[in-house]
Amino acid sequence: MAVSLSKGGNISLAKAAPGMTNAVVGLGWDPRTTDGAPFDLDASVLLLADTGKVRSDADFVFYNNLTGDNGSVQHMGDNRTGEGEGDDEEVHVALNQVSADVQRIVVVASIDQADARGQNFGQVADAYIRVYDGDDPHNTDKGVRFDLGEDASTETALIFGELYRNGGEWKFRAIAQGFAGGLASVITQFGLQVG
Amino acid sequence: MSGTRTDLPYLRSRRLRRPADAAPAAPAPAAAPAPQTSASSLDLSAPSAPDPAPSSSSLDLSAPSAPAPSSSPLDLSAPVSPEAPSTGSSLDLGSTDPAAPSTPSGGTSLNLFDDEEPASSGGTSLSLDAPSGAPAPVRTSPRGHARLAEHDLGLPSIRADERRLMTEHEPVVALTRMQSAAGALEAKVAVPNPSEVVLGLVFETSDGRQSLVLPGLSQQGPDPRRPIFRATSSGVAVNLRRIPGVHRLLLFAVPTRPSKQLPGGTVTVTTYGGSRLEAPLVAGPTLGAQALMTAYVVEGRLVIRAEHDPYSGTLQQICAAYGYREISWRDPYTPLV
C-alpha cells in the first residue's frame, strides 16, 4: 500500500516510490452538495528557489500557465466540478529535470470566486493529495498519500503539500495550511503579485 | 497553412475609406494579406514593410524595427510609432505595494512562514528571454506536451494600482498572465448621466464562437449557466478565471438617447490588482454604436488596445468592421443571440 502521511509528516520519495522519475501529484476533493453556486476548485503549483520565493512569474504554474521550469512541471488542466472518480487535477513533475535552483514545489488548491459565492474548504470533503509514479501508475504499493481531513473551515485556499529537495533527494511533506484570502493570499507569500 | 483570418478585410476597407489616416511612420501593409494559419498569430508591430512570408504559427509582437516572421495585414500599431514604453514589458512588481496577504487562518494552519516576510519586492519580473521578433520555438516536454517559448511582447505593461491613460500614441497595454487570469476585468463608463450610454462586449471564444453581451438583450455569455462575460447597466465584466476560453473581445458603447448622441466622458477598465486603464469617450453623434477597446489573448496574456476609432456605425457594422462576422442579426442594431 502507498504510504499514508498525517499532517506535517514527510517521506523520501525514493523510499515511497523507488525508482520514480516522473512523479504525478494528484489532488482530489468532493464539494458538498449545496443549493448555491457550483464549486470550482483549482490546483496550482509554485516552484520556489532556496529563498523561499519564486524566481519569476513563470514559476507559478496554474490554469493560465500550464507548464513551468522548461516543461519539467506540467499542469494537466482543469476539472471544474470535482465530480467523478480519480484525481480531480494532476500535476506531472519530471523530477530529474527540475532545475537545480528549484528547491520546493508547493501544491495549492483554491476555490474560484469563493468570497463572491460564500464558499470555503469547510464545504469540501475528502480532500487529498497523493504522489505516485507516472511510469507505474497502477502499482498501489508505491507512492504516498495525505488525506487532509475535515479541519478546514473558512479557508478558501489550501497548501496541500510540497515536494522538496533534501540532501540530494526529493521528499514529500504533508502540509494542509489554510488561507482565508484565496489564491492571491497564498501566492503573495511566495513573491508573486496578482496585479 | 489551413485558414485565413476573417477579421482582416475590414481593416483594408477602413484604410480605403480614409487612406490619409495611415500612420506616417507605419505605412499600411499591402492590400493582399498573407494567409495566417492560426488565429493567435497577431502582429502588433508597426510594419515597416509588408512581408509576404507565407505563414508562421509564431507570434510577433516585437518592436517596430524587428522584422516580422509572419506578415499580417492586421495593423494594431499606434498611428505613429510609439516611443519605447517606460515600463517595458518587464513587469516590476516590486515597486508597488503588494496586496496585503491574508493571515493564514488558525484552524488548520501549520505556519511555515513565521520567519518569512510577505512578498514585498523583487523577484517577480517576467522572464522574457526569447529575442524580440524571433519565431517562437516549440519545446516538447519529456512527457510530450508542446509549449511555446515566452515572448517579449514588446508592449507596455501596467503595475498594480497604476492608472494609465491610453492615448492615441500609446494605446496598448499588455497584462501579465496573473493580471490576465485573476478576478475580473471590469469596464465602466464615467459620464455625467450614466443612463445615456451602455457598454457591451462582442467576443470570440477560444473554440471560435462569436456572440455578444449587451444590457437588456443578452446579459451573460457565452453560456449563461457559466458565463465568462456579463453586461449590466453599470458596465461589463470578463471573468478572468475563464481566460483560457477567450480568444478576443471588443468593448463598444451604445448611446441610449434617440438622437444616438454619445455623451463625453471616460471609459475605465480595471483589473483585480487595482490597475486602471482609461480612454476618452468622445461626445458626438453616432450611427448607433462606437467601438472603444479591443483585447486579444496572446499566450495567456491580455493585450488591450484603445481603438480611438473615428468612425461609428450600426452595431452590426461595428462588429463586422472588427472581424466579428459570425453573428446573425434581426436588424442592424439587434443581434440574434
Interface residues (C-beta under 8 A of the other chain):
Chain A: K7 G8 N22 P38 D40 D42 T51 G52 K53 V54 R55 S56 D57 A58 F60 F62 Y63 N64 N65 L66 T67 N70 G71 S72 Q74 D78 H92 A94 Q97 D112 Q113 G134 L148 D151 A152 S153 T154 E155 L158 I175 A176 Q177 G178 F179 A180 G181 G182 L183 A184 S185 I187 T188 Q189 F190 G191 L192 Q193 V194 G195
Chain B: L91 L93 T96 P98 A99 P101 S102 T103 P104 S105 G107 T108 S109 L110 N111 L112 F113 E116 P118 A119 G122 G123 T124 S125 L126 S127 R139 T140 S141 P142 R143 H145 R147 E150 R159 A160 D161 T176 R177 M178 Q179 S180 A181 A182 G183 R226 N239 R241 I243 P244 T271 Y272 G273 G274 S275 G300
